[in-house]
Amino acid sequence: MGETTGGGGWRRAGFAGAAIGVLAAGAAAGVAVERLTVGRSVRQKARLALDATGPYGTLRGTPGRALADDGTALAYETDETDEADGADGTGAAEGAGAVDGTGVSEGAGEAPVTVVFSHGFCLSQDSWHYQRAALRGRVRTVFWDQRGHGRSARGPEEPVTIDRLGRDLKAVIDAAAPDGPLVLVGHSMGGMTVMALADRYPELIRDRVAGVALIGTSAGRLEEVSYGLPLAGVNAVRRILPGVLRALGSQAELVEKGRRATADLFAGLVKKYSFASKDVDPAVVRFAERMIESVPVDVVAAFYPAFGAHDKLAALAAFRDLPALALAGDQDLVTPASHTEAIAEALPGSRLVIVPDAGHLVMLERPGAVTDALAALLAGAGEGPDNG
């Protein structure tokens, strides 16, 4: 009967792990009920099969390492332009939009435009899989992992602030794209990182940035987001969550075991809060699960307080005279489309795109819409800020 006592500990760890899975997906509760109708062993085999066959996360570039101002090693990869690839539409991933006519591979004999992609919370640079495949060889790109995510080190500072992430992005730019025009692309926390960069380094935006894309993100007031749940319940969870996270972070090994033990619940939560459509590729959903579950619970705990403190609406003024894209899924429960509309309102010349039947991971769920919108932005920014 020893299993009863141990099982209680496992159940508690399991529920704690599931709660962290919710946070990692950006929500507080929910589950895909259809998971309960299929045997666990079948689901485990299906996950293994998807892991083995899916192409997602396999694209790699030239690796590099930037050092943040606190000495943290930040991993990035660079994809250079390929003149032989031309602009005939070949080489793009299925589902990705065409990128013909961007005109960004060269900048009138100067350094080419570099597009720098910043990913969201509990993701990695691989979350840009479709966009990377579509742009590969056509424009110089840099993809990096935020500290504590992907291949980047964690760093000594905890809790982690959005301002800190803005300084990290500056370090990546200094290492990977020290000169030439830039286009900045950020999703969710990555978009907040871009805003923090503008807040801290407005001269960089003025002198080098040719365009900006803010995808599924927010300039602040995240405490108003209900995640599709009753507001009273969400507010109650918010009051206790910082303390719960600190406690769970101190028992990271136990919580990680619990999260693995409740993989089916976790998978349902990821799907609910990452995607909206019923026809999303199961391999894409599994890919999102792998990224989110790879982030340790203590990293989740270190980052969580930053979102409530985030307020960068004023920083958007740095982008006011630049080509700008504000894009979101219409059913995003994590950073609702209304937050993207507020960003577009702060940038009167921006292009607002609300993608139908799409959730928070819109760049994976509706890759063609996102890539087409980025291509249009790059076409407008292709000559760089100094070339007219």
Residue pairs with C-beta under 8 A, 6 or more apart in sequence:
9 254
10 257
10 258
10 261
12 258
13 251
13 254
13 255
13 257
13 258
13 261
14 258
14 259
14 261
14 262
15 258
15 262
16 248
16 251
16 254
16 255
16 258
16 259
17 255
17 256
17 257
17 258
17 259
17 260
17 261
17 262
17 266
17 297
18 258
18 259
18 262
18 265
18 266
18 269
19 244
19 248
20 245
20 248
20 255
20 259
20 297
20 300
21 259
21 262
21 265
21 266
21 269
21 270
21 292
21 293
22 28
22 29
22 30
22 269
22 273
23 241
23 245
23 300
23 304
24 121
24 122
24 270
24 292
24 293
24 295
24 300
25 122
25 269
25 270
25 272
25 273
25 274
25 292
25 334
25 360
26 121
26 188
26 227
26 273
26 333
26 334
26 335
26 360
27 227
27 228
27 229
27 269
27 272
27 273
27 333
27 334
28 227
28 229
28 233
28 234
28 237
29 227
29 229
29 233
30 228
30 229
30 268
30 269
30 272
30 273
31 265
31 268
31 269
31 272
32 267
32 268
32 269
32 271
32 272
33 268
35 43
35 264
35 265
35 267
35 268
36 264
40 264
43 264
43 267
44 263
46 282
47 263
47 267
47 286
47 289
50 282
50 283
50 286
50 287
51 286
51 290
53 283
54 283
54 284
54 286
54 287
55 93
55 129
56 126
56 129
56 283
56 284
56 287
57 124
57 126
57 129
57 287
57 290
57 291
59 126
59 129
59 132
59 133
59 136
60 77
61 77
61 78
61 79
61 141
61 143
62 77
62 78
62 79
62 80
63 75
63 76
63 77
64 75
64 76
64 77
64 78
64 175
64 176
65 73
65 74
65 75
65 76
65 175
66 73
66 74
66 76
66 144
66 168
66 171
66 172
66 174
66 175
66 176
67 73
67 74
67 171
67 175
68 74
68 147
68 155
68 167
68 168
68 171
69 167
69 171
70 155
70 156
70 157
71 155
71 156
72 147
72 152
72 153
72 154
72 155
72 156
72 168
73 152
73 153
74 144
74 145
74 146
74 147
74 152
74 153
74 168
74 171
74 172
75 125
75 144
75 145
75 150
75 151
75 152
76 125
76 142
76 143
76 144
76 145
76 172
76 175
76 176
77 125
77 142
77 143
77 144
78 140
78 141
78 142
78 176
79 132
79 135
79 136
79 137
79 140
79 141
79 143
80 140
81 105
81 106
81 112
81 137
81 138
81 139
81 140
82 136
82 137
82 138
83 105
85 91
85 136
85 137
85 138
87 99
87 100
87 101
87 102
87 138
88 100
89 98
89 99
89 100
91 133
91 136
91 137
92 98
92 99
92 133
92 134
92 371
93 129
93 130
93 133
93 134
93 367
95 130
95 367
95 368
96 130
96 131
96 133
96 134
96 367
96 368
96 371
97 134
97 367
97 368
97 369
97 370
97 371
97 372
97 373
97 374
97 375
98 134
98 371
98 372
98 375
99 134
99 135
99 138
99 139
99 371
99 375
99 378
100 375
101 375
101 379
102 138
102 139
102 375
102 378
102 379
102 382
103 378
103 379
103 382
103 383
104 112
104 113
104 115
104 138
104 139
104 183
104 378
104 379
104 381
104 382
105 112
105 113
105 138
105 139
105 140
106 112
107 113
107 180
107 181
107 382
107 383
107 384
107 387
108 383
108 384
108 387
110 180
110 384
110 387
111 179
111 180
111 181
112 139
112 140
112 180
113 139
113 140
113 180
113 181
113 182
113 183
113 210
113 378
113 381
113 382
113 384
114 140
114 141
114 142
114 176
114 177
114 180
114 181
114 182
114 183
115 135
115 139
115 140
115 141
115 142
115 182
115 183
115 185
115 374
115 378
116 141
116 142
116 144
116 169
116 172
116 173
116 176
116 177
116 182
116 183
116 184
116 185
117 125
117 128
117 131
117 132
117 141
117 142
117 143
117 144
117 185
117 186
117 190
118 144
118 146
118 169
118 184
118 185
118 186
118 187
118 189
118 190
118 191
118 193
118 194
119 125
119 127
119 128
119 143
119 144
119 145
119 146
119 149
119 150
119 187
119 188
119 189
119 190
120 127
120 187
120 188
120 189
120 190
120 191
120 216
120 217
121 188
121 189
121 303
121 307
122 149
122 291
122 292
122 295
122 300
123 149
123 187
123 188
123 288
123 291
123 292
124 145
124 149
124 150
124 151
124 291
124 294
125 143
125 144
125 145
125 150
126 150
126 287
126 291
127 187
127 288
127 291
127 361
127 363
127 364
128 143
128 187
128 363
129 287
129 364
130 363
130 364
130 367
130 370
130 371
131 185
131 363
131 367
131 370
131 371
131 374
132 141
132 143
134 367
134 371
134 375
135 141
135 371
135 374
139 378
140 177
142 172
142 173
142 176
142 177
144 152
144 169
144 172
144 176
145 151
145 152
146 152
146 165
146 168
146 189
146 190
146 193
147 153
147 154
147 155
147 160
147 164
147 165
147 168
148 154
148 155
148 160
148 295
148 296
148 299
148 302
148 303
149 295
149 299
154 299
154 302
157 164
158 302
159 301
159 302
159 303
159 304
159 305
159 306
160 302
160 303
160 306
161 306
161 309
162 189
162 192
162 193
162 195
162 196
162 306
162 307
162 309
162 310
162 312
163 196
163 199
163 200
165 189
165 192
165 193
165 196
165 306
166 193
166 194
166 195
166 196
166 197
166 198
166 199
166 200
166 201
167 196
167 200
168 193
169 193
169 194
169 196
169 197
170 197
170 200
170 201
170 204
173 182
173 204
180 208
180 384
181 208
181 209
181 210
181 381
181 384
181 385
181 386
181 387
182 208
182 209
182 210
183 209
183 210
183 211
183 212
183 213
183 377
183 378
183 381
184 194
184 197
184 209
184 211
184 212
184 213
185 194
185 212
185 213
185 215
185 374
186 192
186 193
186 194
186 195
186 213
186 214
186 215
186 217
187 215
187 216
187 217
187 363
188 215
188 216
188 217
188 334
188 335
188 360
189 217
189 303
189 307
190 217
191 214
191 215
191 216
191 217
191 218
192 217
192 218
192 219
192 310
192 312
194 212
194 214
195 214
195 217
195 219
195 312
195 315
195 316
196 312
196 315
197 204
197 205
198 205
198 312
198 315
198 316
198 318
198 319
199 312
199 314
199 315
199 318
202 318
205 318
205 319
205 322
206 318
207 385
208 385
209 319
209 322
209 385
210 322
210 323
210 381
210 382
210 383
210 384
210 385
211 322
211 323
211 324
211 325
211 377
211 378
211 380
211 381
212 319
212 322
212 323
212 324
212 325
213 324
213 325
213 327
213 373
213 374
213 377
214 324
214 325
214 326
214 327
214 340
214 343
215 325
215 327
215 328
215 362
215 363
215 370
216 327
216 328
216 329
216 332
216 334
216 335
216 340
216 360
216 361
216 362
216 363
217 328
217 335
217 339
217 340
217 343
218 225
218 310
218 335
218 339
218 340
218 342
218 343
219 310
219 311
219 312
219 313
219 315
219 316
219 339
219 342
219 343
219 346
220 310
220 311
220 312
220 313
221 311
221 339
222 307
222 308
222 310
222 335
223 238
223 308
225 234
225 334
225 335
225 336
225 339
226 234
227 234
227 273
227 333
227 334
228 333
238 308
241 304
242 304
242 305
245 300
245 301
245 304
246 301
248 255
248 297
248 301
249 297
249 298
249 300
249 301
249 302
250 298
252 296
252 297
252 298
255 297
256 296
256 297
259 266
259 293
259 297
260 293
263 293
266 289
266 293
267 285
267 286
267 289
270 285
270 288
270 289
270 292
271 280
271 285
271 288
272 333
273 333
273 334
273 359
273 360
274 285
274 288
274 359
274 360
274 361
274 364
274 365
275 284
275 285
275 288
275 358
275 359
275 360
275 361
275 364
275 365
276 329
276 330
276 331
276 332
276 357
276 358
276 359
276 365
277 357
277 358
277 359
277 365
277 366
280 365
284 364
284 365
287 364
288 361
288 364
313 342
313 346
316 343
316 346
316 347
317 346
319 347
319 350
320 347
320 348
320 349
321 349
322 381
322 385
323 349
323 377
323 380
323 381
324 347
324 349
324 350
324 351
324 377
325 350
325 351
325 353
325 373
325 374
325 376
325 377
326 340
326 341
326 343
326 344
326 347
326 350
326 351
326 352
326 353
327 340
327 352
327 353
327 354
327 355
327 362
327 369
327 370
327 373
328 335
328 336
328 337
328 339
328 340
328 353
328 354
328 355
328 362
329 337
329 354
329 355
329 357
329 358
329 359
329 360
329 362
329 365
329 366
330 337
330 354
330 355
330 356
330 357
330 358
331 357
331 358
331 359
332 358
332 359
332 360
332 362
333 359
333 360
334 359
334 360
335 360
337 354
340 352
340 354
341 352
341 354
343 350
344 350
344 351
344 352
351 373
351 376
351 377
353 369
353 373
355 362
355 366
355 369
355 370
357 366
358 365
358 366
358 369
359 365
362 369
362 370
363 370
